[in-house]
């Protein structure tokens, strides 16, 4: 999963990565997928929406303004059907 997510930081990777028979392009794959490692820690005191805001703040480049980040979070929430759970605690 680390290799697919583009998060492999050590070791040796050999070969090619295909998804549905097509070569994986990291910039496209990162936009349409999400990966939460088992060791990611989520506070039980924040909502799903707040957790996504925090994650975006840490992972999205600083050049991306806050309105664009919020639009991206809203799109992700819609795509993975999290809107009904938006204010639920993790």
N, C-alpha and C positions, 0 to 999 in steps of 0.2 A: 504494500500500500504506500509506503514511503516513496518508492520509485515512481509509481503512478502519479502520486501527488506532487512530485518534484521536490520532495523534502529530504531525500537521501543525502546525508552529509559525510558519510564515511564508507569505506569499502570500495568495491570495484563493480561497476555495472557494465555488462557486455550485451550486445545484441540490439535489436530495435524494439520499440514499443508500438503496438498497433491496437486501436480501439475500433471494434466492429470492422476490422479489415483495413482501416485507414491509419496512416502514420499519425501518432499523437503529436499535436502542437500544443505546447505548454500554455501559451497565452489564451488559446481557445478553451482548452480543458479546464484551466483555472476559473474561467468565467462561468462554466456550466456545471461545476462540481464543487462539492464541499467535503472536507475531510477533518474529522475531529479525532485526534489521537486519544488513546486511552488515558494518557497521563495529563491531558489538558484538564485544568481544574476550573470548575464552574461554581460560583458562589450560590448557595441556596437562598440568598437574600435578595437576588436580583431577578427581574423578569427575563423572559426569552428575548424580548426586544432590547432591553438594556444590555444583555450579554452580547448580542450581535453588534450593537453600537461600540461596545468596548473592543470587541474583536476587530472590527473595521478600523478603529482608531489605531490599533497596534499593527495591523497588517497592510492597510491601504497606504500607498505612498503619500508623503506629506504634501505634495503638490496638489492633491485632490482636495477641493474645497469641501466644507462640511455639508453644504446642500447636496452636492453630488454624492457624497457618502450616504446621506440619508435616503436619497432616491435609490441608490444601489441596494441598501438594506430593505427598503420597501419592496423592491423587485424580487429580492431573494425570499422574503417572507411570503410573497404571493406565489412564487414558483414552487416552493416546498410546502405550501398550504399551511403555514404557521399563523396566519392572521387570527383564526379563532382562539389561539393559545397565546397571543401577543403579550397579554398582561399576566400570564401564569408564571409562578415562581419555578425556577429550574429544579 
